[in-house]
Amino acid sequence: MRGRALVVSLVVITACATQTAPPRGTLPDIASVVPPARPCAFAVGPARGVSVNSTFPGTAAEGVLRPGDVIVAIDGMETLSDTQLRDFLTDAEAGQEISVEILRENEAETVSLVLGAGVEESSAPMIGVTITTAYEELVAEDVPVGEGLAGSHSRLALIGGDLYALDPVEPEVVALDVEVPELPWLAAGGTLYRVEGAGSEALIVGHDGTDVPLASDVALIGLLGSLGDRLVAAVDRGDGQTIVALLDTDSGEMVWEYRPQASLGDPLGTISDVAASRLILGLVPANSESATFQVLSGVDGSVLAATEDLVALSGGRAFGWFDDDSILGQGADSNIVLVDTSTGRVSGVSLPVPLRPELRVWAVGDGTHVLIQDGNTVLSAGLGTGVETRPLVARCQIDYIDQIGTGRT
C-alpha cells in the first residue's frame, strides 16, 4: 500500500553490548551514507517482525544477518516482536542450529546460524544482534478520515498542524476534518473551545462558531479542563476569589462551583476520569511553584479526596487516572507512584522508559496503558507484564495532545 514501510520502536534489546566495536575506517562520501528523510508516520498496525539494528563481531550473527534484516520466524515459529524472539531464546540452548526466516530488502530469505553462549553462565543463548520490534507505518495522507474513535481512552492530538484522534489501547488513529483553532484549546462534547479576551471581556468560543454565554456577574479567568460535554473553568464572581466552576456549554450556567480554601492557592488545572464522574484538581499555593492535588466529584463538585489524602503527589505531577480508583503521578522525590483514592494506599511503580523532565506522560485510564511523548515520538506503553512498549507516532511535529480522554469530535 502507498505510504507503508517499517518503523521500529524505541525499546532497544541489546545483546553482547560489552564487546568492543570494530575500528572505523575512512568515512565514504557523506551523500552515500545519509539516508533520505523519512516522513511523519503513524505506526498503528500489528508488529511485523524483529528488525536487526546491528550485529556484533565474533557472534553467530556475523556474516549471516545484516542491519535492516527483519526476522519473522525461527524454526518455523513466528517472531513478530522482540518479546517473542526473547521467549524463543529462553527455551533454546547454546550450540543449537536454528533456521531464521527474514525479510531482506523486502525479499523473503532463510538463513541458518548456530546460537552462541550467553554473556553470563545463567543467561539465555544469544544471536549477537541489537533488535527492535518493527511496525508498519501509515503516512499522514493515508490515515483514514473520520469523526473520531469509539474508544473512551482516545486522545485528541494536534500533529503537524492537523487534528487526529489517537487510541493507545487498540491502537488506532483517525484524521479529523476540523478547522483547528489557535492553541490553547480544550475539547468538550465534540467542540474545541478557547478563551478570547481577558477579564470581564473574556469569551469562551468554540471552533464551530458557538459561544458559551456567561452570567453578567461572572468574570472568566481561564479554562481548567473538561468533564464530558462540559467545561471546567476558573471564574471570579466579584469577591476576588478564584472559583472552580463546571459550566454547561449550551447555557453557560454553572452546574456547580467549588471554592478552594485560600491556603490551597489558585487552581492550576483538572483531569477527568474516563467516566466523567471525577476530577483531579491541581492547586498552586501562594508563593510556591509546587502543586497540591484534590479529587472532586463531577456531580456536585464536593471534595472526595482532600489534599492531605494525596500528599504522595504534593510537589510533583499527576499523570491522570490509571484505573477507576488510582491516580498515576510523580512525587516530589521523583518516584512514580499509584495513589488509591479509595484506600489511600500508595504503591511505587516503574515506567517502561526512564522518566526525564522533557517527557510528557498521560495515564490512559484502562488500568494498563500510559501514553508517552518523547520529542517527535509518541509511545503506547504498559505498566503490566506482557504489554509491549510500541510507537504510535514517529518523526512528527507534536503540537499538542489533549490531557482529557476525548478523542471524539
N, C-alpha and C positions, 0 to 999 in steps of 0.2 A: 504493500500500500504506500502511496506517496507520503513522504514525511516521516516514515518509520525507520528507526535504527536501533542500536542497542545502547543503553545507558547503564552505568554501574553505580551501585550505592556507595555511601561514604564509609561503610563499615569494612575496614580492611583486615583480613585474616592473614597474618604474616607467618610463613614457615621458614625456619632456619635463618632468622633475621640476624643472628650474631655473626654470620660469615662475612668476610671482607669482600667488598665489591671489587670487581676486576678493574685493573688500571685503565684509565681513559687515554685514548689516542687523540690525534689531531682532529678537531671538530670539522665535519664537512661543511659545505656551503649552507648557510642558515636556511635558505629557501627550501632546501631538500629535507629538512628535519622538522620544521614548524608546521604542524597540521593546520588545515583551514579552520576558521572559526566555526563552531557548531552553534546552531540557533537555539533559542529558548525552547524548551520542550517539557512535556508532561509525561511522567512515567507512571501510567495508571493501569497498565496491563499486568498479567501474571509474570513471575520470574521465568526467564528464557534459558537459563544456564548459568555456568560459573565462568566468568571471564578471567583469563590469565593476565595479570599485570606485569609480572617479571618472573624470571627463573634464576636459580642460584647455581653457580658452578660446582661441579662435583656431586650433584644430586641426580636423582632419577630423571628429572625433567630436562636436564641439559641436553641439547641436541635433539630432543623429541618434541617438546612443547615450545611454543613461541608466544611472546606477548601479543595479545589480540585474539588468541585462540579462545573459543568458548566451549567448555566441557559440558556436554549434555547427558552423558551416561558413562558409567563404569561397570564393566562386566554385565552389560545389559540392564543395569539398574539406573533409573533416571537420577540425575544430579542437577536439578534445576535451580538450586540455591546453595550458598556456601554451607548452610546448615546440613543439607542432605549429603554434601561431599564429606563434611566433617564426621557425620554419623557413619558413613561407609568406612573411613579410615579408622574409626574407633574399633570396628569389628575385624579389621584386616591385620595382617602380620608382615613384619619386615622380611624382605626376600620374596614376597608374593608377586608373581607376574600378573599384571592386570591389563585388560583391554579398555582403551579410553576412546569414546566417540566424541569427536569435536566438530565444531564449525570453524573452518579456516578460510577467511575472506569469503564467507557465506557459502562455502562448499563443504559438504559432509566428508569427513575422513575418519579413519580408525587407526590409532597408533597403540603400540604396546610399550610398557615400561615395567621395571622391577622396583617395588617400593623399598625405600631406604629406611634405616632405623631412625627413630625419633631422637631429638636433641638430648632428652633425658631418658634414663632407663625405663621409667614408667609411662612415658608418653607414647602416643599412637605413632605408627609408621608415617612417613611423610613422602610427598611427591617432590617438594622442593620449589614451591611457587608462592607468590603472593596472589591473592584472589579477591574478587568481589562478585556479588550476585549481579547478573545482567538483566535488564528490563527493556521492554520495547518502548520506544519513545513515540509521542504524538506531538508534532509541531503545532504551533498556535492555530494556523489556518485550517488544520484538520480536526480540531476539537469540536465536538458536536455543539450546536447552539440549542438552548432550551430555556425553560422558565425557572430552572433551579433543580435541586436534588431533593428527593423524598426523605433522605436520612436526616434525622434530627441532630446529628452530630456534625453536620457540614458547616463550613465557614465560607464567608464571602472574602475573596481575595482580589485586590487590585494589582495586576501584574502587567508591566509594560504599558500602563495606561488603560488596559481593558479589564472588565469585571468578569470573574469566574466564581463558580461555586465548587469548593473542594470538599470531598468526603474522605477523611483519612482512614475510615474504618473499612470501606468496601475494597479498594479505594476507587473513586470516580472523580471526574471533572466535567463541568458543563460551562460553556461560554454563555454569558448573559448579554442580550441585546439591550443594554441600558445606557442611557446618556449619564455618565458618572459626574456628579458634582465635585467641586474642589474639596480637597481634604481640609479639615477633618469632618467626617460624616459618620452617622450611626444608622444601622438598619433596624427597622421595626415594621412588622406587618406588611412586608413587601415593598417598602418605600425607604429610600436613603434620605436621611434628614441631616441638615446642618444649620448652624446659627449664623444669621446675618445681622449686623449691627451690634450695639452694646448697650448695657444698662436697660433703662426703661424703653429704649427704642429697639431692643433686640427682638428678632423674629425667628421662629423655627420654620424652615422652608423645606419642603420635600422635593425630590428630584423630578417628580411628575407634575410639579406646579401647585400642589396642595400646600396650604399653610396650616399651622397649628395655632388656633386662636388662644390667646391668654387673657385671663381676667385683668381688669384695669389696675387692680391693686397688687399685681404680681410683677416683679422685675426679674427677668431671666438672667441668671449668672452664667450658666453653661449646661451642656448635656453631659450626663454621667454614664449613660448606658441605656439598655433597653430591656424590657421584660415582655416577651411575646410580641404583641402588636402595640404595646405602649412604650412610652419613653420615660426614662428616669432623668430628672433634671435637678440642678441646684438653682433655687429661687430665693428671692427676698420679698417678704410680704410687708415691708415698711418699717420693721423694727431693727434692721441692720444685721439680723442673724441669718446665716445661711441655712436653708431648709432643704432636705431631700424630699422630692415630690414625685409621685407617679402620675404622669399626665395621659389622659385619653387623647389620642391623636385626632379624633373627629371633632370633639367638643372643646378640647383644651382644658377641661375641668380636671382638678386634682382628685384622683381616686383616693389617695391618702397622702399625708405628709408626715415626715419624721424630723424632729428637731434634735440633732445630736447635742450632748452636753458640751458646753463651751470648752471644757478642759480637753475634750477629744479632738478639737480642731475642726478644720474645714474638710468637707468631702472631696476625695480625690477621684473616685470612680466606682463603678459597680460591675459585678459579673453575675449573670443569671445562670441558674441551673438549667438543664435540658427541658425540664417540665415547666419552666417559667413560673415556679412557685416560691423561689427563694433568691435572695441577692446577697452576694458578698459585698460589703461596703468598706472601701478603703478611706481612711481619715488621716490627715496630717496635722498633728498638734502644733500649736503656736511655737515659733522659734525652734522648729525641728524639721529635719528632712526625712525622718524615719516614719513610715506608715504604721498604723494600727488597723485592726480589722474587726468588723462585726458581721453577723448574719441577720438579715431582716426577712420577715415574711413578705411574700409578694402579694398576699391577700389584703393585709391591713397595715403593713409597714412596722409591725411590732418587732422588737428585738428577740430573736430566737437564740442567738449565741452572742454573749457580750464580749467586749474587748478582752477582758481577763480570761475568757474561755479560749481565746485564740492567741494567747501570749506566745506560743511557739513561732508564730509568724511575725510578731512585732519587730519592726526594724528591718523586715525582709520584704518578700514578694509573695503574692497569691497568684498561682497559675490558673486557678479555676477549680470547678467541681470535678473530681476524679470519678466519683460514683454518686449514688443517691445520698450518701451521708458524709463523704470525706472530701476535704479540700486539700489539693496538692499545692505546696508552696515551698519557699526557701526562707529559713530563719536568718536572724542577724548574724549567726555564726557560719552562714553559707551552706549549712547542711540542708538537704532536701528531705522534706517530711510530709506525711499524710496526717491530717488532723481530723479525727472522727467527731463531727459536731453533735452527735447524739450521746456519746460516752465521754468525750474529752480526751480519749486516748491519742497519743502521738507516736507514730511509727516512722523510723528512718527508712528511706528508700534510696535507690540509686537510679539515675537516668542512664540510658544506654550510651550516651555520649557525654564527654566531660563538659560540665557547665562552665561557660565563660560569660563575662559581663555583656558581650555583644550578642549572645544567643537570646532569642525570644522563644518562650515555651508557653503552650496552651494545654490545659487538661481538656480532653475531649468529652468526658462525661460517661463513657461506656464502661468504666472500671478496668480498662486495659490500655488504651492508647493515649499518647500525647502527640502533639504537633510541635515541631521544632523548626524555626527558621535560622539558618546559618548562612548569612550573606545572601548569595544568589540561589540558594538551595532551600527547599522545604522538605522535611523528612516526616514520615509517619513512623512512630516508634512505640514499643510496648514496654510496660513495666513488668508484665507477667512473663513466665517462661514460655518458650516456643513461639513468641511473636517477633518476627524479624523487623529490624530497622531498615526501612527502604525509602528511596526518594519518591516524592510526588511531583516536584518541580525542580528542574535542573537548568542552570545557567541563565536565569531570568532576572529581570529587574523587578524586585519585590517592592511595590509601593506601599501596600497596606494590607493587613489581614485583620478582619473583624474579630474582636475578642468574644463576641456573643455568638452562640451557635445558631446562626440564622442564614443558612445557605439557600434561602428562597427569596424570590422577588415577585 
